[in-house]
Amino acid sequence: MQVTRTAQILATALCLLMGAAAFAQDTTTTAPVAGDAPVVKDLSMGKEDVPAADGIGSTYTAAEFGSWEQRCVKTENGADPCQLYQLLKDDNGNSVAEVSIFGLPAGQEAAAGATVIVPLETLLTADLSMTVDGGSTRKYPFSWCSNIGCIARIGFTKAEVDALKKGNAAKVTIVPVVAPDQKVELVVSLSGFTAGFDAVNKANGN
């Protein structure tokens, strides 16, 4: 049985080698000759180079402020828009959610906006709730879901931004769809938030 198996492997390897030789001959022959294998057509000659990972449209970390990163998107004119970013983890160190915060121009109710991305297995009807240093809790609906997760778009008043600047930690709470009677609480460290938020506003011209 072992000999038969070995013979099969050798036969397969020989076929592959013969096929490779025939392919090399087909692709280098300028004109078919009677009796030769047909010339291989429709070969891909490659496409243009893929844009570099640090090219236009790529995301990079411009600076770090405590628990936050100033993440920006590279543009052609160099006026790269930025956000303040933090990855949220559970008590076991598992990455669960992402939060990005950015300032908004003066003269409107929201002084800042935020995007929170949570897992697809989140119970959307329970909304997302957030509190700062154990203060009052506010709930926010989810806007949509995509392959990266479910997204809540949040607006903060100036007073709420000031609370974030003065606070030690915020808490984001979501409900898993498989356990609607339970809650997942994620801590948002506010270490470095003030400096980071100001840097993002300066970069964005706010």
Secondary structure, DSSP 8 states (H G I E B T S, - for coil): -HHHHHHHHHHHHHHHHHHHHHHHHHHH-SS--TTS-----S-----S----TTSTT-EEEEEEETTEEEEEE--TTS---EEEEEEEE-TTS-EEEEEEEEE--SSSS-SEEEEEEE-TTB-GGG-EEEEETT---EEE---EEETTEEEEEEEE-HHHHHHHHH-SEEEEEE-BTT-TT--EEEEEE-TTHHHHHHHHHHHHT-
